[in-house]
Amino acid sequence: MSVDPLFPEELLQYIWQSGLFNHCELATIAGEPLNIISRGRLNRNAGPDFTAARIRIGDVEWAGNVELHYRTSDWRRHGHHRNPRYDNVILHVVFEHDSAWNDMPCLELQHRIPKVLLQRYQALKQSEAFVPCAPMLARVPEPAWIGWEAALMEERLERKVGMLYNWLQQSRFNWEEVCFRAMAQGFGMPVNTEAFLQLALSMPFMLLARQRAHPDRLEALLFGQAGMLTGQFKDAYPQQLQEEYRFLQHKYQLQPMPAHGWNWLRMRPSAFPTMRIACFAALLHQTPHLFSRLLEMESADQAEQLFYVAPSPYWADHYRFDIPSVRTAGIGKGTVQHMLINAVIPLLYLYGKHMGLPVYRERALHFLRQLPAENNRIIRGWRQHVPVNSAWDSQALLQLKQYYCEEKRCLECGIGRVLLEECGR
């Protein structure tokens, strides 16, 4: 079989690490019998590829490092002969032996690796399909799927809680303030996420907390900082908010964000920034200690109910200032569930992890199993190949698609490894 000589050395590393080659009558290039006692540990730092290996060559057992290359000549081309890090290499493993440059024991694997394994790897790397391994997914055992989904979920949550932990440190571990920022991001999803976060960061949290008991002041502060209370208004309500904000702005030396930072195009009126800000203000007013309340919720349904709030009366027949509407709708079920998945659950997960309280980490994972799967382009693509029953499934599949399939990281993927190892049995 013709093999691309540029196939990555990480494939050879994977083959060596997993033992996916013919072990029968192993021998060095020089013809000495070779017995692998331990292939060693993969080294992700500088130096040889594998450390702490144990190899018997002839009658002598060696302990040290193993270096892998596509060709034997790569050793000198990579400059290893001048690098003292490689002085303790006991075996040079290559796909193709092309030159004998010293007396170091060398093992060639070219004729010991199943051709079907290399063919499958090349097919995965060259595939332009939505999921490179889609035609083979039916062969993946269910336990492998379950285990890999759990790993993907942990990976995704750890990625999400990174920013939350930074906020926690910035706020001197004020969980209510972190919750406020996380909820602001949630209300901005999907197209005004950054604008809502900028709004949350534009004012001192304690100032906002002092306005919570006064819904008009709260709206004035939020709309004013959002840059939406400039110019002339016809309606009395925005005029009132404008006057309230001018007082707060002068007293606390506030700087509003630019109004052009908000996105309005191609969205339903219920998702307009004005409606989202009005609903956010209502939530902050009606649930002053939101994070504490979230900790009390034992089911996703209970947590959902906290977010179904009615904004102030002006928004019953307006989507924007000075523009009447026949009928308006508040925050919808899909939006709330999206916020639970992307804001509430990571927050609970971080709290359980940071405080050493596993019950909250477990509750966060339980919420994911209770919530329905998201409905977006990626998940609709996955539904053609695998069942997607809950947010647990959809979040894991989003992680898989975004960080493994799209980057063709098949060797690091639990499913890809199963399919490749199937060829090496």
Buried (B, 14 or more C-beta within 10 A) or exposed (E): EEBEEEBEBBBBBBBBBBEBBEEEEBBBBEEBEBEBEEBBBEBEEEBBBBBEBBBBBBEEEBEBBBBBBBBBBBBEEEEBEEEEEBEEBBBBBBBBBEEEEEEBBBBBBEEBBBEEBBEBBBEBBEBEEBBBBBEBEEEBEEEBBEEBBBEBBBBBBBEBBEBBBEBBEEBEEBBBBBBBBBBBBBBBBEBBBEBBBBBBBBBEBEBBBEBBEEBBBBBBBBBBBBBBBEEEBEBEBBBBBBEBBEEBBEEEEBEBBEBEBBBEEEEEBBBBBBBBBBBBBBBBBEBEEBBEBBBEBEEBEEBBEBBBBEBBEBBEEBBBBEEEEEEBEBBEEEBBBBBBBBBBBBBBBBBBBBEEBEEBBEBBBBBBEBBBBBEEEBBEBBBEBBEBEBBBBBBBBBBBBEBBBEEBEBBEBBBBBBBBBBBBE
